[in-house]
Amino acid sequence: YVVIHLKPHDVFQRDGDDLHCELPMSFSTAALGGEITVPTIEGKASVKIPAGTQNGTTFRLRGKGLKRLGETSSGDLYVHVQIAVPTK
C-alpha cells in the first residue's frame, strides 16, 4: 500500500486540478480598475481588473492550475478578490 499525505499550501487551496486563492486588493484598484500580479504555481501572472469590481468577485485564469494526470492540459486558477476597505 502507498499512503500519500497532502500538506496544505500557504497560498493555494486545491479542488481536483483547479486551484483557488484569495487576493487582497486595495479599494482604489477595485473602484477604478487596473492591473495586478497574481501568484501562480509557475511564477506570476498579470490580471486586468475592471472598474467597479466588487468584493468576492472571482477571476478565472485558464491553464494556470495543476497538470492533469496523463494529459497535456492543466486545470484553472480561480482568484477570489478580497477588498481591503480603509477605516479612515
Beta strands, then each sheet from edge to edge (+ up, - down):
strand 1: 13-15
strand 2: 18-26
strand 3: 34-40
strand 4: 43-49
strand 5: 58-61
strand 6: 77-84
sheet 1: 1+ 2- 6- 5+
sheet 2: 3+ 4-
end
